[in-house]
Amino acid sequence: MKTHSLKNDLRILELGNEFLPRFSKDTTEDQVNNFLSDLKETVREQRNSLIIKYHDKMGSNDEKIKEINAAAERIFELNR
């Protein structure tokens, strides 16, 4: 079974390391929740654009689309 990481999921979604969280010990729960909310919105938009990209421009690349959806779903599950 393949292990997953947030860093790898961001790479699959073609998002940079600026989306990796960098929290200090003083970070509040509200700050974490706001970060996750913003991240999920960005992931949602990026997932949709990548699906269009891989579906239209490159023919239907079902394996890549499946990988993109799986990475997005793992991020959506954070902090539920």
mmCIF file of the N, C-alpha and C atoms, coordinates in Angstrom:
data_MODEL
# 
_entry.id   MODEL 
# 
loop_
_atom_site.group_PDB 
_atom_site.id 
_atom_site.type_symbol 
_atom_site.label_atom_id 
_atom_site.label_alt_id 
_atom_site.label_comp_id 
_atom_site.label_asym_id 
_atom_site.label_entity_id 
_atom_site.label_seq_id 
_atom_site.pdbx_PDB_ins_code 
_atom_site.Cartn_x 
_atom_site.Cartn_y 
_atom_site.Cartn_z 
_atom_site.occupancy 
_atom_site.B_iso_or_equiv 
_atom_site.pdbx_formal_charge 
_atom_site.auth_seq_id 
_atom_site.auth_comp_id 
_atom_site.auth_asym_id 
_atom_site.auth_atom_id 
_atom_site.pdbx_PDB_model_num 
ATOM 1   N N  . MET A 1 1  ? 0.837   -1.175 0.000   1.00 0.00 ? 1  MET A N  1 
ATOM 2   C CA . MET A 1 1  ? 0.000   0.000  0.000   1.00 0.00 ? 1  MET A CA 1 
ATOM 3   C C  . MET A 1 1  ? 0.885   1.242  0.000   1.00 0.00 ? 1  MET A C  1 
ATOM 4   N N  . LYS A 1 2  ? 0.540   2.197  -0.836  1.00 0.00 ? 2  LYS A N  1 
ATOM 5   C CA . LYS A 1 2  ? 1.299   3.437  -0.962  1.00 0.00 ? 2  LYS A CA 1 
ATOM 6   C C  . LYS A 1 2  ? 0.957   4.379  0.187   1.00 0.00 ? 2  LYS A C  1 
ATOM 7   N N  . THR A 1 3  ? 1.987   4.979  0.770   1.00 0.00 ? 3  THR A N  1 
ATOM 8   C CA . THR A 1 3  ? 1.737   5.963  1.823   1.00 0.00 ? 3  THR A CA 1 
ATOM 9   C C  . THR A 1 3  ? 1.500   7.326  1.182   1.00 0.00 ? 3  THR A C  1 
ATOM 10  N N  . HIS A 1 4  ? 0.763   8.154  1.878   1.00 0.00 ? 4  HIS A N  1 
ATOM 11  C CA . HIS A 1 4  ? 0.403   9.468  1.356   1.00 0.00 ? 4  HIS A CA 1 
ATOM 12  C C  . HIS A 1 4  ? 0.883   10.536 2.325   1.00 0.00 ? 4  HIS A C  1 
ATOM 13  N N  . SER A 1 5  ? 1.213   11.676 1.764   1.00 0.00 ? 5  SER A N  1 
ATOM 14  C CA . SER A 1 5  ? 1.593   12.824 2.583   1.00 0.00 ? 5  SER A CA 1 
ATOM 15  C C  . SER A 1 5  ? 0.948   14.064 1.973   1.00 0.00 ? 5  SER A C  1 
ATOM 16  N N  . LEU A 1 6  ? 0.800   15.075 2.787   1.00 0.00 ? 6  LEU A N  1 
ATOM 17  C CA . LEU A 1 6  ? 0.249   16.335 2.288   1.00 0.00 ? 6  LEU A CA 1 
ATOM 18  C C  . LEU A 1 6  ? 1.158   16.899 1.201   1.00 0.00 ? 6  LEU A C  1 
ATOM 19  N N  . LYS A 1 7  ? 2.455   16.797 1.405   1.00 0.00 ? 7  LYS A N  1 
ATOM 20  C CA . LYS A 1 7  ? 3.405   17.319 0.419   1.00 0.00 ? 7  LYS A CA 1 
ATOM 21  C C  . LYS A 1 7  ? 3.223   16.615 -0.923  1.00 0.00 ? 7  LYS A C  1 
ATOM 22  N N  . ASN A 1 8  ? 3.075   15.305 -0.913  1.00 0.00 ? 8  ASN A N  1 
ATOM 23  C CA . ASN A 1 8  ? 2.872   14.556 -2.152  1.00 0.00 ? 8  ASN A CA 1 
ATOM 24  C C  . ASN A 1 8  ? 1.524   14.898 -2.786  1.00 0.00 ? 8  ASN A C  1 
ATOM 25  N N  . ASP A 1 9  ? 0.488   15.032 -1.966  1.00 0.00 ? 9  ASP A N  1 
ATOM 26  C CA . ASP A 1 9  ? -0.829  15.387 -2.505  1.00 0.00 ? 9  ASP A CA 1 
ATOM 27  C C  . ASP A 1 9  ? -0.793  16.770 -3.158  1.00 0.00 ? 9  ASP A C  1 
ATOM 28  N N  . LEU A 1 10 ? -0.075  17.712 -2.563  1.00 0.00 ? 10 LEU A N  1 
ATOM 29  C CA . LEU A 1 10 ? 0.058   19.041 -3.170  1.00 0.00 ? 10 LEU A CA 1 
ATOM 30  C C  . LEU A 1 10 ? 0.821   18.968 -4.490  1.00 0.00 ? 10 LEU A C  1 
ATOM 31  N N  . ARG A 1 11 ? 1.819   18.092 -4.557  1.00 0.00 ? 11 ARG A N  1 
ATOM 32  C CA . ARG A 1 11 ? 2.573   17.908 -5.803  1.00 0.00 ? 11 ARG A CA 1 
ATOM 33  C C  . ARG A 1 11 ? 1.662   17.344 -6.888  1.00 0.00 ? 11 ARG A C  1 
ATOM 34  N N  . ILE A 1 12 ? 0.855   16.357 -6.553  1.00 0.00 ? 12 ILE A N  1 
ATOM 35  C CA . ILE A 1 12 ? -0.086  15.769 -7.511  1.00 0.00 ? 12 ILE A CA 1 
ATOM 36  C C  . ILE A 1 12 ? -1.036  16.842 -8.038  1.00 0.00 ? 12 ILE A C  1 
ATOM 37  N N  . LEU A 1 13 ? -1.439  17.735 -7.154  1.00 0.00 ? 13 LEU A N  1 
ATOM 38  C CA . LEU A 1 13 ? -2.367  18.805 -7.524  1.00 0.00 ? 13 LEU A CA 1 
ATOM 39  C C  . LEU A 1 13 ? -1.653  20.011 -8.127  1.00 0.00 ? 13 LEU A C  1 
ATOM 40  N N  . GLU A 1 14 ? -0.359  19.875 -8.353  1.00 0.00 ? 14 GLU A N  1 
ATOM 41  C CA . GLU A 1 14 ? 0.468   20.923 -8.955  1.00 0.00 ? 14 GLU A CA 1 
ATOM 42  C C  . GLU A 1 14 ? 0.409   22.228 -8.167  1.00 0.00 ? 14 GLU A C  1 
ATOM 43  N N  . LEU A 1 15 ? 0.411   22.095 -6.849  1.00 0.00 ? 15 LEU A N  1 
ATOM 44  C CA . LEU A 1 15 ? 0.460   23.244 -5.947  1.00 0.00 ? 15 LEU A CA 1 
ATOM 45  C C  . LEU A 1 15 ? 1.821   23.245 -5.266  1.00 0.00 ? 15 LEU A C  1 
ATOM 46  N N  . GLY A 1 16 ? 2.368   24.414 -5.010  1.00 0.00 ? 16 GLY A N  1 
ATOM 47  C CA . GLY A 1 16 ? 3.711   24.529 -4.457  1.00 0.00 ? 16 GLY A CA 1 
ATOM 48  C C  . GLY A 1 16 ? 3.772   24.362 -2.953  1.00 0.00 ? 16 GLY A C  1 
ATOM 49  N N  . ASN A 1 17 ? 4.989   24.398 -2.446  1.00 0.00 ? 17 ASN A N  1 
ATOM 50  C CA . ASN A 1 17 ? 5.229   24.231 -1.012  1.00 0.00 ? 17 ASN A CA 1 
ATOM 51  C C  . ASN A 1 17 ? 4.672   25.377 -0.176  1.00 0.00 ? 17 ASN A C  1 
ATOM 52  N N  . GLU A 1 18 ? 4.284   26.481 -0.816  1.00 0.00 ? 18 GLU A N  1 
ATOM 53  C CA . GLU A 1 18 ? 3.706   27.576 -0.034  1.00 0.00 ? 18 GLU A CA 1 
ATOM 54  C C  . GLU A 1 18 ? 2.381   27.166 0.616   1.00 0.00 ? 18 GLU A C  1 
ATOM 55  N N  . PHE A 1 19 ? 1.834   26.043 0.189   1.00 0.00 ? 19 PHE A N  1 
ATOM 56  C CA . PHE A 1 19 ? 0.591   25.561 0.779   1.00 0.00 ? 19 PHE A CA 1 
ATOM 57  C C  . PHE A 1 19 ? 0.820   24.576 1.919   1.00 0.00 ? 19 PHE A C  1 
ATOM 58  N N  . LEU A 1 20 ? 2.092   24.270 2.212   1.00 0.00 ? 20 LEU A N  1 
ATOM 59  C CA . LEU A 1 20 ? 2.389   23.436 3.376   1.00 0.00 ? 20 LEU A CA 1 
ATOM 60  C C  . LEU A 1 20 ? 2.243   24.292 4.624   1.00 0.00 ? 20 LEU A C  1 
ATOM 61  N N  . PRO A 1 21 ? 1.557   23.794 5.622   1.00 0.00 ? 21 PRO A N  1 
ATOM 62  C CA . PRO A 1 21 ? 1.355   24.603 6.828   1.00 0.00 ? 21 PRO A CA 1 
ATOM 63  C C  . PRO A 1 21 ? 2.653   24.786 7.604   1.00 0.00 ? 21 PRO A C  1 
ATOM 64  N N  . ARG A 1 22 ? 2.811   25.968 8.135   1.00 0.00 ? 22 ARG A N  1 
ATOM 65  C CA . ARG A 1 22 ? 3.943   26.279 9.004   1.00 0.00 ? 22 ARG A CA 1 
ATOM 66  C C  . ARG A 1 22 ? 3.364   26.949 10.252  1.00 0.00 ? 22 ARG A C  1 
ATOM 67  N N  . PHE A 1 23 ? 3.090   26.128 11.228  1.00 0.00 ? 23 PHE A N  1 
ATOM 68  C CA . PHE A 1 23 ? 2.468   26.630 12.447  1.00 0.00 ? 23 PHE A CA 1 
ATOM 69  C C  . PHE A 1 23 ? 3.495   26.682 13.572  1.00 0.00 ? 23 PHE A C  1 
ATOM 70  N N  . SER A 1 24 ? 3.312   27.635 14.449  1.00 0.00 ? 24 SER A N  1 
ATOM 71  C CA . SER A 1 24 ? 4.143   27.710 15.645  1.00 0.00 ? 24 SER A CA 1 
ATOM 72  C C  . SER A 1 24 ? 3.349   27.160 16.817  1.00 0.00 ? 24 SER A C  1 
ATOM 73  N N  . LYS A 1 25 ? 4.002   27.060 17.938  1.00 0.00 ? 25 LYS A N  1 
ATOM 74  C CA . LYS A 1 25 ? 3.306   26.551 19.125  1.00 0.00 ? 25 LYS A CA 1 
ATOM 75  C C  . LYS A 1 25 ? 2.218   27.519 19.589  1.00 0.00 ? 25 LYS A C  1 
ATOM 76  N N  . ASP A 1 26 ? 2.277   28.766 19.125  1.00 0.00 ? 26 ASP A N  1 
ATOM 77  C CA . ASP A 1 26 ? 1.290   29.776 19.517  1.00 0.00 ? 26 ASP A CA 1 
ATOM 78  C C  . ASP A 1 26 ? 0.092   29.846 18.562  1.00 0.00 ? 26 ASP A C  1 
ATOM 79  N N  . THR A 1 27 ? 0.082   28.998 17.557  1.00 0.00 ? 27 THR A N  1 
ATOM 80  C CA . THR A 1 27 ? -1.003  29.010 16.586  1.00 0.00 ? 27 THR A CA 1 
ATOM 81  C C  . THR A 1 27 ? -2.303  28.580 17.262  1.00 0.00 ? 27 THR A C  1 
ATOM 82  N N  . THR A 1 28 ? -3.351  29.336 17.009  1.00 0.00 ? 28 THR A N  1 
ATOM 83  C CA . THR A 1 28 ? -4.646  29.013 17.613  1.00 0.00 ? 28 THR A CA 1 
ATOM 84  C C  . THR A 1 28 ? -5.416  28.037 16.733  1.00 0.00 ? 28 THR A C  1 
ATOM 85  N N  . GLU A 1 29 ? -6.395  27.425 17.326  1.00 0.00 ? 29 GLU A N  1 
ATOM 86  C CA . GLU A 1 29 ? -7.253  26.495 16.583  1.00 0.00 ? 29 GLU A CA 1 
ATOM 87  C C  . GLU A 1 29 ? -7.981  27.217 15.449  1.00 0.00 ? 29 GLU A C  1 
ATOM 88  N N  . ASP A 1 30 ? -8.398  28.448 15.696  1.00 0.00 ? 30 ASP A N  1 
ATOM 89  C CA . ASP A 1 30 ? -9.058  29.234 14.648  1.00 0.00 ? 30 ASP A CA 1 
ATOM 90  C C  . ASP A 1 30 ? -8.134  29.487 13.467  1.00 0.00 ? 30 ASP A C  1 
ATOM 91  N N  . GLN A 1 31 ? -6.868  29.758 13.740  1.00 0.00 ? 31 GLN A N  1 
ATOM 92  C CA . GLN A 1 31 ? -5.902  29.970 12.659  1.00 0.00 ? 31 GLN A CA 1 
ATOM 93  C C  . GLN A 1 31 ? -5.718  28.698 11.836  1.00 0.00 ? 31 GLN A C  1 
ATOM 94  N N  . VAL A 1 32 ? -5.653  27.564 12.502  1.00 0.00 ? 32 VAL A N  1 
ATOM 95  C CA . VAL A 1 32 ? -5.526  26.282 11.796  1.00 0.00 ? 32 VAL A CA 1 
ATOM 96  C C  . VAL A 1 32 ? -6.765  26.036 10.951  1.00 0.00 ? 32 VAL A C  1 
ATOM 97  N N  . ASN A 1 33 ? -7.930  26.262 11.525  1.00 0.00 ? 33 ASN A N  1 
ATOM 98  C CA . ASN A 1 33 ? -9.177  26.051 10.782  1.00 0.00 ? 33 ASN A CA 1 
ATOM 99  C C  . ASN A 1 33 ? -9.281  26.981 9.578   1.00 0.00 ? 33 ASN A C  1 
ATOM 100 N N  . ASN A 1 34 ? -8.857  28.231 9.738   1.00 0.00 ? 34 ASN A N  1 
ATOM 101 C CA . ASN A 1 34 ? -8.866  29.172 8.618   1.00 0.00 ? 34 ASN A CA 1 
ATOM 102 C C  . ASN A 1 34 ? -7.906  28.729 7.517   1.00 0.00 ? 34 ASN A C  1 
ATOM 103 N N  . PHE A 1 35 ? -6.723  28.276 7.922   1.00 0.00 ? 35 PHE A N  1 
ATOM 104 C CA . PHE A 1 35 ? -5.754  27.772 6.947   1.00 0.00 ? 35 PHE A CA 1 
ATOM 105 C C  . PHE A 1 35 ? -6.342  26.595 6.179   1.00 0.00 ? 35 PHE A C  1 
ATOM 106 N N  . LEU A 1 36 ? -6.931  25.640 6.893   1.00 0.00 ? 36 LEU A N  1 
ATOM 107 C CA . LEU A 1 36 ? -7.500  24.457 6.235   1.00 0.00 ? 36 LEU A CA 1 
ATOM 108 C C  . LEU A 1 36 ? -8.651  24.831 5.312   1.00 0.00 ? 36 LEU A C  1 
ATOM 109 N N  . SER A 1 37 ? -9.454  25.776 5.728   1.00 0.00 ? 37 SER A N  1 
ATOM 110 C CA . SER A 1 37 ? -10.563 26.225 4.892   1.00 0.00 ? 37 SER A CA 1 
ATOM 111 C C  . SER A 1 37 ? -10.047 26.841 3.594   1.00 0.00 ? 37 SER A C  1 
ATOM 112 N N  . ASP A 1 38 ? -9.040  27.706 3.712   1.00 0.00 ? 38 ASP A N  1 
ATOM 113 C CA . ASP A 1 38 ? -8.438  28.321 2.520   1.00 0.00 ? 38 ASP A CA 1 
ATOM 114 C C  . ASP A 1 38 ? -7.778  27.277 1.630   1.00 0.00 ? 38 ASP A C  1 
ATOM 115 N N  . LEU A 1 39 ? -7.085  26.332 2.248   1.00 0.00 ? 39 LEU A N  1 
ATOM 116 C CA . LEU A 1 39 ? -6.423  25.269 1.493   1.00 0.00 ? 39 LEU A CA 1 
ATOM 117 C C  . LEU A 1 39 ? -7.443  24.433 0.720   1.00 0.00 ? 39 LEU A C  1 
ATOM 118 N N  . LYS A 1 40 ? -8.523  24.084 1.374   1.00 0.00 ? 40 LYS A N  1 
ATOM 119 C CA . LYS A 1 40 ? -9.551  23.264 0.720   1.00 0.00 ? 40 LYS A CA 1 
ATOM 120 C C  . LYS A 1 40 ? -10.186 23.998 -0.456  1.00 0.00 ? 40 LYS A C  1 
ATOM 121 N N  . GLU A 1 41 ? -10.394 25.294 -0.326  1.00 0.00 ? 41 GLU A N  1 
ATOM 122 C CA . GLU A 1 41 ? -10.954 26.078 -1.431  1.00 0.00 ? 41 GLU A CA 1 
ATOM 123 C C  . GLU A 1 41 ? -9.976  26.112 -2.602  1.00 0.00 ? 41 GLU A C  1 
ATOM 124 N N  . THR A 1 42 ? -8.702  26.319 -2.305  1.00 0.00 ? 42 THR A N  1 
ATOM 125 C CA . THR A 1 42 ? -7.670  26.317 -3.348  1.00 0.00 ? 42 THR A CA 1 
ATOM 126 C C  . THR A 1 42 ? -7.600  24.957 -4.032  1.00 0.00 ? 42 THR A C  1 
ATOM 127 N N  . VAL A 1 43 ? -7.644  23.897 -3.235  1.00 0.00 ? 43 VAL A N  1 
ATOM 128 C CA . VAL A 1 43 ? -7.590  22.531 -3.784  1.00 0.00 ? 43 VAL A CA 1 
ATOM 129 C C  . VAL A 1 43 ? -8.800  22.275 -4.672  1.00 0.00 ? 43 VAL A C  1 
ATOM 130 N N  . ARG A 1 44 ? -9.959  22.705 -4.246  1.00 0.00 ? 44 ARG A N  1 
ATOM 131 C CA . ARG A 1 44 ? -11.183 22.509 -5.036  1.00 0.00 ? 44 ARG A CA 1 
ATOM 132 C C  . ARG A 1 44 ? -11.053 23.177 -6.406  1.00 0.00 ? 44 ARG A C  1 
ATOM 133 N N  . GLU A 1 45 ? -10.581 24.414 -6.411  1.00 0.00 ? 45 GLU A N  1 
ATOM 134 C CA . GLU A 1 45 ? -10.410 25.142 -7.676  1.00 0.00 ? 45 GLU A CA 1 
ATOM 135 C C  . GLU A 1 45 ? -9.337  24.491 -8.551  1.00 0.00 ? 45 GLU A C  1 
ATOM 136 N N  . GLN A 1 46 ? -8.226  24.114 -7.942  1.00 0.00 ? 46 GLN A N  1 
ATOM 137 C CA . GLN A 1 46 ? -7.133  23.504 -8.691  1.00 0.00 ? 46 GLN A CA 1 
ATOM 138 C C  . GLN A 1 46 ? -7.544  22.146 -9.250  1.00 0.00 ? 46 GLN A C  1 
ATOM 139 N N  . ARG A 1 47 ? -8.250  21.360 -8.439  1.00 0.00 ? 47 ARG A N  1 
ATOM 140 C CA . ARG A 1 47 ? -8.713  20.044 -8.899  1.00 0.00 ? 47 ARG A CA 1 
ATOM 141 C C  . ARG A 1 47 ? -9.584  20.208 -10.138 1.00 0.00 ? 47 ARG A C  1 
ATOM 142 N N  . ASN A 1 48 ? -10.506 21.134 -10.093 1.00 0.00 ? 48 ASN A N  1 
ATOM 143 C CA . ASN A 1 48 ? -11.403 21.341 -11.235 1.00 0.00 ? 48 ASN A CA 1 
ATOM 144 C C  . ASN A 1 48 ? -10.644 21.760 -12.484 1.00 0.00 ? 48 ASN A C  1 
ATOM 145 N N  . SER A 1 49 ? -9.671  22.659 -12.329 1.00 0.00 ? 49 SER A N  1 
ATOM 146 C CA . SER A 1 49 ? -8.912  23.091 -13.510 1.00 0.00 ? 49 SER A CA 1 
ATOM 147 C C  . SER A 1 49 ? -8.022  21.978 -14.049 1.00 0.00 ? 49 SER A C  1 
ATOM 148 N N  . LEU A 1 50 ? -7.453  21.160 -13.162 1.00 0.00 ? 50 LEU A N  1 
ATOM 149 C CA . LEU A 1 50 ? -6.619  20.044 -13.630 1.00 0.00 ? 50 LEU A CA 1 
ATOM 150 C C  . LEU A 1 50 ? -7.444  18.977 -14.340 1.00 0.00 ? 50 LEU A C  1 
ATOM 151 N N  . ILE A 1 51 ? -8.633  18.718 -13.851 1.00 0.00 ? 51 ILE A N  1 
ATOM 152 C CA . ILE A 1 51 ? -9.502  17.730 -14.504 1.00 0.00 ? 51 ILE A CA 1 
ATOM 153 C C  . ILE A 1 51 ? -9.842  18.202 -15.911 1.00 0.00 ? 51 ILE A C  1 
ATOM 154 N N  . ILE A 1 52 ? -10.148 19.471 -16.043 1.00 0.00 ? 52 ILE A N  1 
ATOM 155 C CA . ILE A 1 52 ? -10.424 20.022 -17.380 1.00 0.00 ? 52 ILE A CA 1 
ATOM 156 C C  . ILE A 1 52 ? -9.182  19.898 -18.259 1.00 0.00 ? 52 ILE A C  1 
ATOM 157 N N  . LYS A 1 53 ? -8.036  20.243 -17.704 1.00 0.00 ? 53 LYS A N  1 
ATOM 158 C CA . LYS A 1 53 ? -6.777  20.177 -18.448 1.00 0.00 ? 53 LYS A CA 1 
ATOM 159 C C  . LYS A 1 53 ? -6.495  18.757 -18.931 1.00 0.00 ? 53 LYS A C  1 
ATOM 160 N N  . TYR A 1 54 ? -6.582  17.791 -18.043 1.00 0.00 ? 54 TYR A N  1 
ATOM 161 C CA . TYR A 1 54 ? -6.248  16.419 -18.408 1.00 0.00 ? 54 TYR A CA 1 
ATOM 162 C C  . TYR A 1 54 ? -7.344  15.748 -19.227 1.00 0.00 ? 54 TYR A C  1 
ATOM 163 N N  . HIS A 1 55 ? -8.545  16.258 -19.144 1.00 0.00 ? 55 HIS A N  1 
ATOM 164 C CA . HIS A 1 55 ? -9.640  15.680 -19.925 1.00 0.00 ? 55 HIS A CA 1 
ATOM 165 C C  . HIS A 1 55 ? -9.663  16.245 -21.348 1.00 0.00 ? 55 HIS A C  1 
ATOM 166 N N  . ASP A 1 56 ? -9.521  17.564 -21.483 1.00 0.00 ? 56 ASP A N  1 
ATOM 167 C CA . ASP A 1 56 ? -9.647  18.211 -22.785 1.00 0.00 ? 56 ASP A CA 1 
ATOM 168 C C  . ASP A 1 56 ? -8.357  18.206 -23.602 1.00 0.00 ? 56 ASP A C  1 
ATOM 169 N N  . LYS A 1 57 ? -7.274  18.704 -23.007 1.00 0.00 ? 57 LYS A N  1 
ATOM 170 C CA . LYS A 1 57 ? -6.047  18.905 -23.775 1.00 0.00 ? 57 LYS A CA 1 
ATOM 171 C C  . LYS A 1 57 ? -5.274  17.621 -24.046 1.00 0.00 ? 57 LYS A C  1 
ATOM 172 N N  . MET A 1 58 ? -5.387  16.673 -23.192 1.00 0.00 ? 58 MET A N  1 
ATOM 173 C CA . MET A 1 58 ? -4.555  15.484 -23.325 1.00 0.00 ? 58 MET A CA 1 
ATOM 174 C C  . MET A 1 58 ? -5.384  14.233 -23.571 1.00 0.00 ? 58 MET A C  1 
ATOM 175 N N  . GLY A 1 59 ? -6.592  14.405 -24.037 1.00 0.00 ? 59 GLY A N  1 
ATOM 176 C CA . GLY A 1 59 ? -7.473  13.250 -24.148 1.00 0.00 ? 59 GLY A CA 1 
ATOM 177 C C  . GLY A 1 59 ? -7.899  12.875 -22.741 1.00 0.00 ? 59 GLY A C  1 
ATOM 178 N N  . SER A 1 60 ? -8.664  11.869 -22.626 1.00 0.00 ? 60 SER A N  1 
ATOM 179 C CA . SER A 1 60 ? -9.132  11.474 -21.306 1.00 0.00 ? 60 SER A CA 1 
ATOM 180 C C  . SER A 1 60 ? -8.074  10.615 -20.618 1.00 0.00 ? 60 SER A C  1 
ATOM 181 N N  . ASN A 1 61 ? -7.313  11.227 -19.723 1.00 0.00 ? 61 ASN A N  1 
ATOM 182 C CA . ASN A 1 61 ? -6.288  10.526 -18.966 1.00 0.00 ? 61 ASN A CA 1 
ATOM 183 C C  . ASN A 1 61 ? -6.908  10.113 -17.632 1.00 0.00 ? 61 ASN A C  1 
ATOM 184 N N  . ASP A 1 62 ? -7.657  9.017  -17.661 1.00 0.00 ? 62 ASP A N  1 
ATOM 185 C CA . ASP A 1 62 ? -8.433  8.592  -16.495 1.00 0.00 ? 62 ASP A CA 1 
ATOM 186 C C  . ASP A 1 62 ? -7.568  8.302  -15.271 1.00 0.00 ? 62 ASP A C  1 
ATOM 187 N N  . GLU A 1 63 ? -6.390  7.734  -15.466 1.00 0.00 ? 63 GLU A N  1 
ATOM 188 C CA . GLU A 1 63 ? -5.525  7.406  -14.333 1.00 0.00 ? 63 GLU A CA 1 
ATOM 189 C C  . GLU A 1 63 ? -5.054  8.676  -13.614 1.00 0.00 ? 63 GLU A C  1 
ATOM 190 N N  . LYS A 1 64 ? -4.664  9.689  -14.369 1.00 0.00 ? 64 LYS A N  1 
ATOM 191 C CA . LYS A 1 64 ? -4.218  10.950 -13.769 1.00 0.00 ? 64 LYS A CA 1 
ATOM 192 C C  . LYS A 1 64 ? -5.380  11.657 -13.067 1.00 0.00 ? 64 LYS A C  1 
ATOM 193 N N  . ILE A 1 65 ? -6.549  11.652 -13.686 1.00 0.00 ? 65 ILE A N  1 
ATOM 194 C CA . ILE A 1 65 ? -7.735  12.264 -13.076 1.00 0.00 ? 65 ILE A CA 1 
ATOM 195 C C  . ILE A 1 65 ? -8.091  11.553 -11.772 1.00 0.00 ? 65 ILE A C  1 
ATOM 196 N N  . LYS A 1 66 ? -7.983  10.244 -11.766 1.00 0.00 ? 66 LYS A N  1 
ATOM 197 C CA . LYS A 1 66 ? -8.253  9.456  -10.558 1.00 0.00 ? 66 LYS A CA 1 
ATOM 198 C C  . LYS A 1 66 ? -7.262  9.823  -9.447  1.00 0.00 ? 66 LYS A C  1 
ATOM 199 N N  . GLU A 1 67 ? -6.001  9.990  -9.801  1.00 0.00 ? 67 GLU A N  1 
ATOM 200 C CA . GLU A 1 67 ? -4.963  10.369 -8.848  1.00 0.00 ? 67 GLU A CA 1 
ATOM 201 C C  . GLU A 1 67 ? -5.229  11.779 -8.290  1.00 0.00 ? 67 GLU A C  1 
ATOM 202 N N  . ILE A 1 68 ? -5.632  12.693 -9.144  1.00 0.00 ? 68 ILE A N  1 
ATOM 203 C CA . ILE A 1 68 ? -5.959  14.060 -8.721  1.00 0.00 ? 68 ILE A CA 1 
ATOM 204 C C  . ILE A 1 68 ? -7.130  14.055 -7.753  1.00 0.00 ? 68 ILE A C  1 
ATOM 205 N N  . ASN A 1 69 ? -8.184  13.335 -8.086  1.00 0.00 ? 69 ASN A N  1 
ATOM 206 C CA . ASN A 1 69 ? -9.359  13.262 -7.215  1.00 0.00 ? 69 ASN A CA 1 
ATOM 207 C C  . ASN A 1 69 ? -9.024  12.646 -5.865  1.00 0.00 ? 69 ASN A C  1 
ATOM 208 N N  . ALA A 1 70 ? -8.199  11.606 -5.861  1.00 0.00 ? 70 ALA A N  1 
ATOM 209 C CA . ALA A 1 70 ? -7.823  10.950 -4.608  1.00 0.00 ? 70 ALA A CA 1 
ATOM 210 C C  . ALA A 1 70 ? -7.023  11.902 -3.720  1.00 0.00 ? 70 ALA A C  1 
ATOM 211 N N  . ALA A 1 71 ? -6.079  12.633 -4.306  1.00 0.00 ? 71 ALA A N  1 
ATOM 212 C CA . ALA A 1 71 ? -5.279  13.590 -3.536  1.00 0.00 ? 71 ALA A CA 1 
ATOM 213 C C  . ALA A 1 71 ? -6.174  14.683 -2.954  1.00 0.00 ? 71 ALA A C  1 
ATOM 214 N N  . ALA A 1 72 ? -7.090  15.193 -3.751  1.00 0.00 ? 72 ALA A N  1 
ATOM 215 C CA . ALA A 1 72 ? -8.010  16.237 -3.277  1.00 0.00 ? 72 ALA A CA 1 
ATOM 216 C C  . ALA A 1 72 ? -8.878  15.711 -2.139  1.00 0.00 ? 72 ALA A C  1 
ATOM 217 N N  . GLU A 1 73 ? -9.387  14.508 -2.275  1.00 0.00 ? 73 GLU A N  1 
ATOM 218 C CA . GLU A 1 73 ? -10.246 13.937 -1.226  1.00 0.00 ? 73 GLU A CA 1 
ATOM 219 C C  . GLU A 1 73 ? -9.508  13.771 0.092   1.00 0.00 ? 73 GLU A C  1 
ATOM 220 N N  . ARG A 1 74 ? -8.238  13.379 0.032   1.00 0.00 ? 74 ARG A N  1 
ATOM 221 C CA . ARG A 1 74 ? -7.461  13.246 1.269   1.00 0.00 ? 74 ARG A CA 1 
ATOM 222 C C  . ARG A 1 74 ? -7.319  14.605 1.954   1.00 0.00 ? 74 ARG A C  1 
ATOM 223 N N  . ILE A 1 75 ? -7.135  15.656 1.180   1.00 0.00 ? 75 ILE A N  1 
ATOM 224 C CA . ILE A 1 75 ? -7.023  16.995 1.765   1.00 0.00 ? 75 ILE A CA 1 
ATOM 225 C C  . ILE A 1 75 ? -8.369  17.442 2.323   1.00 0.00 ? 75 ILE A C  1 
ATOM 226 N N  . PHE A 1 76 ? -9.456  17.136 1.611   1.00 0.00 ? 76 PHE A N  1 
ATOM 227 C CA . PHE A 1 76 ? -10.782 17.508 2.102   1.00 0.00 ? 76 PHE A CA 1 
ATOM 228 C C  . PHE A 1 76 ? -11.111 16.825 3.435   1.00 0.00 ? 76 PHE A C  1 
ATOM 229 N N  . GLU A 1 77 ? -10.500 15.669 3.694   1.00 0.00 ? 77 GLU A N  1 
ATOM 230 C CA . GLU A 1 77 ? -10.770 14.933 4.919   1.00 0.00 ? 77 GLU A CA 1 
ATOM 231 C C  . GLU A 1 77 ? -10.013 15.487 6.127   1.00 0.00 ? 77 GLU A C  1 
ATOM 232 N N  . LEU A 1 78 ? -9.057  16.378 5.900   1.00 0.00 ? 78 LEU A N  1 
ATOM 233 C CA . LEU A 1 78 ? -8.287  16.952 7.018   1.00 0.00 ? 78 LEU A CA 1 
ATOM 234 C C  . LEU A 1 78 ? -9.211  17.701 7.959   1.00 0.00 ? 78 LEU A C  1 
ATOM 235 N N  . ASN A 1 79 ? -9.035  17.447 9.224   1.00 0.00 ? 79 ASN A N  1 
ATOM 236 C CA . ASN A 1 79 ? -9.739  18.168 10.299  1.00 0.00 ? 79 ASN A CA 1 
ATOM 237 C C  . ASN A 1 79 ? -11.255 18.017 10.241  1.00 0.00 ? 79 ASN A C  1 
ATOM 238 N N  . ARG A 1 80 ? -11.716 16.891 9.813   1.00 0.00 ? 80 ARG A N  1 
ATOM 239 C CA . ARG A 1 80 ? -13.169 16.663 9.821   1.00 0.00 ? 80 ARG A CA 1 
ATOM 240 C C  . ARG A 1 80 ? -13.591 16.068 11.116  1.00 0.00 ? 80 ARG A C  1 
# 
